[in-house]
């Protein structure tokens, strides 16, 4: 977050120094959280309870890390879980949690998806590199109910 804030401030200073109108500073920047324990814990956006308390009608999907074939490459005896919280109306991810090896790396894709309000029907066509832990995204998306995954085709 500090690097992000420094970049925003640096751009504003450069714009003012050049006589340009600086862009408005972004509000409510989404900040991912990573706990570097073993296993790692990574989260971004709202968890299921927070989303419901905010009045968002959500559907969740949760899979074990072992659902991704590439997870076995991380280490022997991989354990962990991944969860998405999806707004049922917009079909966009509003939160994600990863618990397992390299969760800190996996959370960045979730940060982009939540920040960009990318609908599931688009994300399901994002091809992960094979074979890596990023395959867990496929398992998460595939586990969603049909009306979220492919609207109008339930």
C-alpha positions in Angstrom: 0.0 0.0 0.0 2.9 2.3 0.8 4.3 1.9 -2.8 0.8 2.5 -4.2 0.4 5.7 -2.2 3.9 6.9 -3.1 3.2 6.4 -6.8 -0.1 8.3 -6.6 1.6 11.2 -4.7 4.6 11.2 -7.1 2.3 11.4 -10.1 0.3 14.3 -8.5 3.5 16.2 -7.8 4.8 15.7 -11.3 1.5 16.9 -12.8 1.5 20.0 -10.6 5.2 20.7 -11.4 4.4 20.4 -15.1 1.4 22.7 -14.9 -1.1 19.9 -15.5 -4.2 19.2 -13.6 -3.5 16.2 -11.4 -5.9 13.2 -11.5 -8.2 12.9 -8.6 -6.7 10.5 -6.0 -8.5 7.2 -5.9 -10.8 6.6 -3.0 -11.4 3.2 -1.2 -8.4 1.4 -2.8 -8.8 -2.3 -2.4 -5.8 -3.7 -0.4 -5.1 -7.4 -0.3 -3.9 -9.0 2.9 -1.4 -11.8 3.2 -0.3 -13.6 6.4 3.0 -15.3 5.7 2.5 -18.3 7.9 2.6 -22.0 6.9 0.2 -22.3 5.2 -0.1 -18.7 3.9 -3.4 -16.9 4.2 -4.4 -14.4 1.5 -7.6 -12.4 1.4 -9.1 -9.5 -0.6 -12.4 -7.7 -0.6 -15.4 -8.9 1.5 -15.8 -12.2 3.2 -19.2 -13.9 3.0 -20.4 -12.4 6.3 -19.3 -8.9 5.4 -20.9 -9.0 2.0 -24.2 -10.2 3.5 -24.1 -7.5 6.2 -23.6 -5.0 3.4 -26.8 -6.2 1.8 -25.2 -8.0 -1.1 -27.0 -11.2 -2.2 -24.0 -13.5 -2.6 -23.2 -17.0 -3.7 -20.0 -18.6 -2.6 -17.8 -21.3 -4.0 -15.1 -23.2 -2.0 -12.7 -25.9 -3.1 -9.7 -27.6 -1.6 -6.2 -26.7 -2.9 -5.8 -30.3 -4.1 -8.6 -29.6 -6.7 -5.9 -28.0 -8.8 -3.6 -30.6 -10.4 -0.7 -28.0 -10.3 -1.0 -27.7 -6.5 0.8 -31.0 -6.1 3.9 -29.4 -7.7 4.1 -26.9 -4.8 5.0 -29.5 -2.2 4.1 -32.9 -0.9 1.0 -33.1 1.2 -0.5 -29.8 0.0 -3.4 -28.7 2.2 -5.6 -25.7 2.0 -8.8 -24.2 0.7 -9.9 -21.4 -1.6 -13.1 -19.4 -1.5 -14.8 -16.8 -3.7 -17.7 -14.6 -2.7 -19.7 -13.6 -5.8 -22.4 -10.9 -6.1 -25.4 -12.8 -7.4 -26.8 -9.7 -9.3 -23.6 -8.5 -11.0 -22.0 -11.9 -11.1 -18.7 -10.3 -10.1 -16.3 -11.4 -7.3 -16.6 -9.2 -4.3 -14.1 -11.2 -2.1 -11.7 -14.1 -2.1 -9.7 -16.0 0.4 -6.9 -18.5 -0.2 -5.3 -20.6 2.5 -2.4 -22.7 1.4 1.0 -22.6 -0.3 1.6 -19.5 -2.4 -1.7 -17.9 -1.3 0.1 -14.6 -1.4 0.8 -15.0 -5.1 -2.7 -16.2 -5.9 -4.4 -13.3 -4.2 -3.2 -10.8 -6.8 -5.4 -12.3 -9.5 -8.4 -12.0 -7.1 -7.4 -8.3 -6.4 -7.6 -7.6 -10.1 -10.9 -9.4 -10.5 -12.5 -7.6 -7.5 -11.1 -4.2 -8.4 -12.2 -4.5 -12.0 -15.6 -6.0 -11.1 -15.0 -8.6 -13.7 -18.1 -10.8 -14.2 -17.7 -14.6 -13.8 -18.8 -15.2 -17.4 -15.6 -13.4 -18.5 -13.3 -14.9 -15.8 -14.3 -18.4 -16.9 -12.4 -17.8 -20.1 -9.2 -16.7 -18.4 -6.8 -19.6 -19.1 -4.4 -20.4 -16.2 -0.9 -21.6 -16.9 -0.6 -25.3 -16.6 0.3 -26.9 -14.4 0.4 -24.4 -11.5 -1.6 -23.6 -8.4 -3.5 -20.9 -10.5 -5.6 -23.8 -11.9 -7.5 -23.5 -8.6 -9.3 -20.6 -10.3 -10.9 -23.0 -12.8 -12.1 -25.3 -10.0 -13.6 -22.3 -8.1 -15.4 -21.0 -11.1 -16.6 -24.5 -12.2 -18.1 -25.0 -8.7 -20.4 -22.0 -9.0 -24.1 -22.6 -9.7 -25.1 -22.7 -13.4 -27.2 -19.5 -13.2 -24.0 -17.6 -12.1 -21.6 -19.4 -14.4 -23.7 -19.2 -17.5 -26.6 -16.8 -17.1 -29.6 -17.6 -19.2 -28.5 -21.2 -19.7 -29.5 -22.8 -16.4 
